[in-house]
Amino acid sequence: MTDDSANAGRRRFLVGSTSVVGAAGVVGAAVPFVGSWSPSAKARAAGAPVRIDVSRLQEGEILGPIPAWRGRPIFVVKRSAAALEALGENPDRLTDPNSTEPEQPEYARNEYRSRRPELLVLVGLCPHLFCSPTPHIELRPQPFDPDWNGGFFCPCHGSRFDLAGRVYSGSPSSRNMQVPPYSYESDDVLVIGVDGETAA
């Protein structure tokens, strides 16, 4: 018998993955990129900013991996109130709970690691050997670690991260997942690659 909640999580991830407009040229019911502003694949690879429409992203959903910034996959997650509350529950299990790593943007140095608490933006790569972690967005114990209630799990070597991309102590990765430079052009449009000083 399959786990309906696990299947629902996979469906949400797949909807985000298959709704990408860009190099793959896939158009879904909800288009995460603002189509008329999307740069070419060559411009994206060179680091050109990419705009993503997050207006249809619902709580507990993820858009990603989106090949949006310097050829790296980007995860955009809309966290629920319960997910945000859970971020403060076990800071002692985290290697760097306050995100003090110097290469992280200033707005990632908080419990949420984001400009807005509910919206998380990460480079979708494990800092250990750059595999792509599997998102576990729903809060529930996992069979491989009953004390870990979700986040991102790297299947290559077992690194675990919480729903802010913070690494758990004892993981092969010694660093948190990277927060890319980003800002908001409007309430609904996220710009990856621009760290605007006046961004909300």
C-alpha positions as CSV (number, residue, x, y, z in Angstrom):
1,M,0.0,0.0,0.0
2,T,1.5,3.4,-1.0
3,D,1.7,6.4,1.3
4,D,-0.8,9.0,0.0
5,S,1.0,11.9,1.7
6,A,4.3,10.8,0.1
7,N,2.7,10.6,-3.3
8,A,1.1,14.0,-2.8
9,G,4.5,15.4,-2.0
10,R,6.0,13.9,-5.1
11,R,3.1,15.2,-7.2
12,R,3.7,18.7,-5.9
13,F,7.4,18.5,-6.7
14,L,6.7,17.1,-10.2
15,V,4.2,19.9,-10.9
16,G,6.8,22.5,-10.1
17,S,9.5,20.6,-12.1
18,T,7.4,20.2,-15.2
19,S,6.0,23.7,-15.2
20,V,9.4,25.3,-16.2
21,V,9.7,27.6,-19.2
22,G,13.2,28.0,-20.5
23,A,15.7,25.6,-22.0
24,A,13.4,22.6,-21.8
25,G,10.6,24.6,-23.4
26,V,7.9,23.0,-21.2
27,V,4.7,24.9,-20.6
28,G,2.5,23.8,-17.7
29,A,-0.8,25.1,-16.3
30,A,1.1,27.2,-13.8
31,V,4.1,28.9,-15.4
32,P,6.8,29.8,-12.8
33,F,8.9,31.9,-15.2
34,V,7.6,35.3,-16.3
35,G,7.8,34.3,-20.0
36,S,8.5,37.6,-21.7
37,W,11.4,38.3,-19.4
38,S,13.2,35.0,-19.5
39,P,16.8,35.4,-20.8
40,S,18.3,33.0,-23.3
41,A,20.0,29.8,-22.1
42,K,23.4,31.3,-22.9
43,A,22.6,34.4,-20.9
44,R,21.4,32.3,-18.0
45,A,24.7,30.3,-18.1
46,A,26.6,33.5,-17.9
47,G,24.7,34.5,-14.8
48,A,22.0,36.8,-16.2
49,P,19.2,37.5,-13.7
50,V,16.1,35.3,-14.2
51,R,12.6,36.3,-13.1
52,I,10.2,33.7,-11.6
53,D,6.5,34.2,-11.1
54,V,5.7,32.8,-7.6
55,S,2.1,34.0,-7.5
56,R,0.6,30.5,-7.9
57,L,2.9,28.7,-5.5
58,Q,0.8,27.4,-2.6
59,E,1.9,26.4,0.9
60,G,3.8,23.2,1.0
61,E,4.7,23.4,-2.7
62,I,8.1,23.6,-4.4
63,L,9.2,24.9,-7.8
64,G,12.3,23.2,-8.8
65,P,14.7,22.2,-9.9
66,I,14.7,25.3,-12.1
67,P,17.9,25.7,-14.2
68,A,17.8,29.4,-13.4
69,W,21.1,30.7,-12.2
70,R,24.6,30.0,-13.6
71,G,23.5,26.6,-14.7
72,R,22.6,25.6,-11.1
73,P,19.2,24.2,-10.1
74,I,17.1,26.5,-7.9
75,F,14.6,25.4,-5.4
76,V,11.8,27.8,-4.4
77,V,9.6,26.5,-1.5
78,K,6.6,28.1,0.1
79,R,6.7,27.0,3.7
80,S,3.7,26.6,5.9
81,A,3.3,28.2,9.4
82,A,4.0,24.8,10.9
83,A,7.2,24.4,8.8
84,L,8.4,27.8,10.0
85,E,7.6,27.0,13.6
86,A,9.6,23.7,13.3
87,L,12.7,25.5,12.3
88,G,13.4,26.6,15.9
89,E,12.8,23.1,17.5
90,N,16.3,21.5,17.3
91,P,19.0,24.1,16.7
92,D,21.5,22.0,18.7
93,R,21.3,19.3,15.9
94,L,22.5,21.8,13.3
95,T,26.1,22.5,12.3
96,D,25.5,26.2,11.6
97,P,22.0,27.2,12.8
98,N,22.6,30.9,12.4
99,S,24.0,30.7,8.9
100,T,27.2,32.5,9.8
101,E,29.1,31.2,6.7
102,P,30.6,34.3,5.2
103,E,29.6,33.6,1.6
104,Q,25.9,33.6,2.4
105,P,23.9,36.8,1.8
106,E,23.1,39.0,4.8
107,Y,19.4,38.1,4.5
108,A,20.2,34.4,4.9
109,R,21.7,35.0,8.4
110,N,18.4,34.3,10.2
111,E,16.4,31.4,11.3
112,Y,14.5,31.3,8.0
113,R,17.5,32.0,5.8
114,S,15.3,34.1,3.5
115,R,14.1,37.6,2.8
116,R,10.5,36.6,3.6
117,P,9.9,33.9,6.2
118,E,7.5,31.8,4.1
119,L,9.5,31.8,0.8
120,L,12.8,29.8,0.7
121,V,15.2,30.1,-2.2
122,L,18.1,27.7,-2.4
123,V,20.7,26.5,-4.9
124,G,19.4,22.9,-5.2
125,L,22.8,21.2,-4.7
126,C,24.4,19.5,-1.7
127,P,27.6,21.4,-0.8
128,H,29.4,18.1,-0.2
129,L,29.8,16.7,-3.7
130,F,27.1,18.7,-5.5
131,C,24.5,16.0,-5.9
132,S,20.9,17.3,-5.9
133,P,19.1,16.7,-2.6
134,T,15.6,15.2,-2.6
135,P,13.0,17.6,-1.1
136,H,10.8,16.3,1.8
137,I,8.5,19.3,2.2
138,E,5.9,17.7,4.4
139,L,6.7,17.6,8.1
140,R,6.8,14.0,9.2
141,P,9.4,11.5,10.5
142,Q,11.4,9.8,7.8
143,P,12.0,6.0,7.8
144,F,15.8,6.5,7.5
145,D,15.8,8.9,10.5
146,P,12.8,9.1,12.8
147,D,14.2,12.3,14.4
148,W,14.4,14.2,11.1
149,N,11.0,15.7,10.2
150,G,11.7,16.8,6.6
151,G,13.8,19.2,4.6
152,F,16.3,18.0,2.0
153,F,18.0,14.7,1.9
154,C,21.0,14.0,-0.4
155,P,20.7,10.4,-1.7
156,C,24.4,10.3,-2.7
157,H,26.0,10.3,0.7
158,G,23.1,10.9,3.2
159,S,23.5,14.6,4.1
160,R,20.4,16.0,5.7
161,F,19.2,19.6,5.7
162,D,16.2,21.2,7.4
163,L,13.5,23.3,5.6
164,A,15.8,26.3,5.7
165,G,18.6,24.3,4.0
166,R,20.7,24.1,7.2
167,V,22.8,21.0,7.5
168,Y,22.4,18.5,10.3
169,S,25.5,17.7,12.4
170,G,27.1,14.4,11.5
171,S,26.1,14.8,7.8
172,P,28.9,14.3,5.2
173,S,28.3,17.9,4.2
174,S,29.7,20.4,6.7
175,R,28.0,23.4,5.2
176,N,24.4,24.7,4.7
177,M,22.8,24.7,1.3
178,Q,23.6,27.9,-0.6
179,V,21.2,30.8,-0.7
180,P,21.7,32.5,-4.1
181,P,21.5,36.3,-4.5
182,Y,17.9,37.2,-5.1
183,S,15.4,40.0,-4.6
184,Y,11.8,40.8,-5.3
185,E,10.7,42.9,-8.3
186,S,7.2,42.8,-7.0
187,D,5.1,40.8,-4.6
188,D,4.8,38.0,-7.2
189,V,8.1,38.2,-9.1
190,L,11.3,36.8,-7.7
191,V,14.6,37.8,-9.4
192,I,17.4,35.3,-9.1
193,G,20.9,36.7,-9.5
194,V,20.1,40.3,-8.2
195,D,20.9,41.1,-4.6
196,G,19.0,44.4,-4.5
197,E,19.9,46.6,-1.6
198,T,16.4,48.0,-1.5
199,A,14.6,44.7,-2.1
200,A,11.8,43.8,0.4
